[in-house]
Amino acid sequence: MARIADRPRTLAGRSPGELEGLFARGRVPDPPPAGRMRGSLLHMTIGPVGAVIAPAAAIWLGKRFDAEHAAGANIFSSRIYRLGRMLTPTAYQASWPEDSRSYRALAFATSAGPGALDPGIEVLRIDYDLAGNAPPFRRILDELVEIEPGVYLGQALLRRRGGHGRLAWFTLEA
């Protein structure tokens, strides 16, 4: 499992209000991220969905982007591979090793566009609504902006009737 020292620290300790301000001032990544990005969960939304996803924060290590194909996948600790496969078999059918300690699952497609919560902000949309992902994961949309070179701030959103709700703030760094 990734050590705390391996996690991105640039945005650690910021309040949700500070993150919201940074996100509003961020810019769509150009060029989009490519390769492996280390991730860290910054804040979870309180509620039943947040409580279910919170344990995943310890085993979520980041994302791998394939900029050429506008696609990618999340990176998880291999320590929970069997559990993840049991709980969400559909989402793990297309998983593959990342290295000896991690694997990739929950594929996504990327595109630039207006933010779901604030259409005035141009973001990199990370969309999980793909046939290989289990139905609950298909309702998730991540949005990413670049805060400074190589430092990205993201928000995980849940599609629901009447719009989107924020699940979490996260950061990615090369």
Secondary structure, DSSP 8 states (H G I E B T S, - for coil): ---GGGS--TTTT--HHHHHHHHHH-B--SS---EEEEEEEEEE--SHHHHHHTTHHHHEEEEEEEGGGTEEEEEEEGGGHHHHHHH-HHHHTT-EEEETTEEEEEEEEEEEEE-SS-TTSEEEEEE---TTS-HHHHTEEEEEEEEETTEEEEEEEEEETTEEEEEEEEEEE-
